Amino acid sequence: MATLDWSQCPAVESVPGKVSGAWVFRDTRMPVATVFENLEAGMTIEEVMEEFDVTREQVKAVLEFAARSLAISVSPRTPAAHPS
């Protein structure tokens, strides 16, 4: 996973000494990385919500932040030259 600047996402926080300073959902001990790991492993958003006691809004906030961040960091591709 690309490194994102999670400090710009209001839904998460990193507190020294709390889950080793990992980025977690605000006011929880739930690491943000756990959402991505479990979605990648095939869990649905509903299953993640049930298993880890996070809300749809929390999950949506980190997914949207990641999508926006990655879209900004990807350079536009130059169209390939077409032979005449």
C-alpha positions in Angstrom: 0.0 0.0 0.0 1.2 3.5 -0.8 2.3 5.7 2.0 -0.4 8.3 2.7 -0.3 11.4 4.8 -2.9 10.3 7.3 -2.4 13.5 9.3 -4.7 15.2 6.7 -7.6 12.8 7.4 -9.8 14.0 10.2 -11.3 10.6 10.9 -8.0 9.2 12.2 -5.3 10.0 14.8 -1.9 8.8 15.8 -1.1 9.1 19.5 2.3 8.2 20.9 1.9 5.2 23.2 -1.5 4.2 21.8 -1.2 1.1 19.6 2.5 2.0 19.1 1.6 5.3 17.5 -0.2 3.6 14.6 -2.9 5.5 12.7 -6.2 4.5 14.3 -9.7 5.6 14.0 -10.2 8.7 16.2 -11.1 7.8 19.8 -10.5 4.0 19.2 -7.6 1.6 19.2 -8.6 0.2 15.7 -5.7 0.6 13.3 -6.7 2.0 9.9 -4.4 -0.6 8.2 -6.7 -3.3 9.5 -9.5 -2.1 7.3 -7.4 -2.3 4.2 -5.9 -5.7 5.1 -9.3 -7.2 5.7 -10.9 -5.8 2.6 -8.0 -7.0 0.6 -8.5 -10.5 2.2 -12.0 -10.5 0.9 -14.1 -9.2 3.8 -17.0 -6.9 3.0 -17.4 -3.4 4.6 -20.3 -4.8 6.6 -18.1 -7.7 7.9 -15.3 -5.2 8.8 -17.9 -3.1 10.6 -19.2 -6.0 12.6 -15.8 -7.6 13.4 -14.0 -4.5 14.4 -16.8 -2.3 15.8 -16.4 0.7 13.4 -19.1 2.6 11.7 -19.8 2.8 8.0 -18.9 6.6 8.2 -15.5 5.8 9.6 -14.7 3.2 7.0 -16.1 5.4 4.2 -13.9 8.4 5.5 -10.7 6.4 5.3 -11.5 4.8 1.9 -12.4 8.2 0.4 -9.4 9.8 1.8 -7.1 7.1 0.4 -8.8 7.3 -3.0 -8.4 11.1 -3.1 -4.8 10.9 -2.0 -3.9 8.3 -4.5 -5.6 10.1 -7.3 -3.6 13.2 -6.6 -0.3 11.3 -6.4 -0.8 9.6 -9.8 0.5 11.5 -12.7 -1.6 11.9 -15.7 -0.5 9.5 -18.5 0.6 10.9 -21.8 -1.5 9.5 -24.6 0.4 7.0 -26.7 1.4 8.2 -30.2 -0.8 6.6 -32.9 0.9 5.6 -36.1 -0.5 7.4 -39.1 
